[in-house]
């Protein structure tokens, strides 16, 4: 779960880098990524204001190639448009709770 504002901290991009590493052995099929707060701006069409945008540009295409869906928490602020190919799924509070409860491990970047 990523809740860090990607315009203020490179930790948001670092969270995706870690998720990429954790999911690399099976093309991300067992990794779920939930974005809350301003973290959905990692998926924006324009990421020029994102801290470590150049690193994001290297990693995000891998998630898109894998077809990784990004879950969007109920409290999330979303960008005007997502980058081409991004799969997003808005969650209700109950769905968010179920996703977190079903996980073997949860890493929270806030």
N, C-alpha and C positions, 0 to 999 in steps of 0.2 A: 504494500500500500504506500503510495507516494502522495504526500500532502505538502511538500516543500514548494514554495513559489520559485519556478525555474528562472524567473527574471532577476531574482535576488540571490540565489544560491546555486552553485554547481552541484549540490547534493542531489538534485532532482535527476540530472543526467547521469550521475553516478549510480543512482538507484536502478535506472534502466540498464546501465552497463552490467551491474551485478545480476539482474534478472536474465540478461542475455547469457552470461556465463553459466548461471544455474540451469538454464534451459537448453544449452547448446548440445547436450548429449542426445536429445531426442526432438530437436527442432521446436522447442518450446511447448510441447504438448502437455507438460505437467506444471507449467508456470502460469499463474494468473496475475494480471497486473490491474490494480485498482487505483484510479487517479481521483484525488479529492482536492478541495481548495482550488488553487490556480494551476495545479499540476497538469490538467488537460491542455494547457498551452504548449506542452512538449509536443503535442500532435498537430499544432496549428500549421496552416499553410505557410505563414511567415514566422519563422523562428529566429529572426535576426536579433531580437532582444533577449534571447535565452542565454544564460550563462553557460559557457562551454558548448555553444551551438555547433561548432566544428566537430566536436566529438559526437554530438547527437546525430549529425548528418551521416556519420559512419555507421551508427548502430541502429537507428530507426528503420532503415531499409531491410535489415535482417528480420525484424519483427513483421514487417509488411510481407516479406517473402514467405515467412512461416504461416501467415494468415492469423497471427495472434490478435484476438479481440481484446480491446482495452475496456475494462469496466469503469464506468463513470459514477462516482459516489453522488448521493443526493445533494450534498453541500457544494458540489463543484461549480466553478465558474468555467464556462466553455468558450473557446475562441469563436470568432465569427464563422470561420471555415476550417475544417480539418484538412491536412495534407491529403493528396490523392492516394487512395488505397487504404486509408486508415479504417479499421473496423472498430466501431465503438458501440457500447451497450449501456444505456443509462440504467442504474440500479435504484430500486426503492430501498428504504431503510431496512426492511425485512430481508430483501435479497442480499444486501451488503452483509448483514449479520450472518446469513446462511453461508455465504462465500467464505467469510472469515472463520466460521465455526467448522466448516468442512476441510479446511486447509491443514496439512500436516505441520507446516511451519509458516509463520507470518513475520515478515520484515517490514517495519514501519519507518518511513522516512518522513519526519515532520519538522 
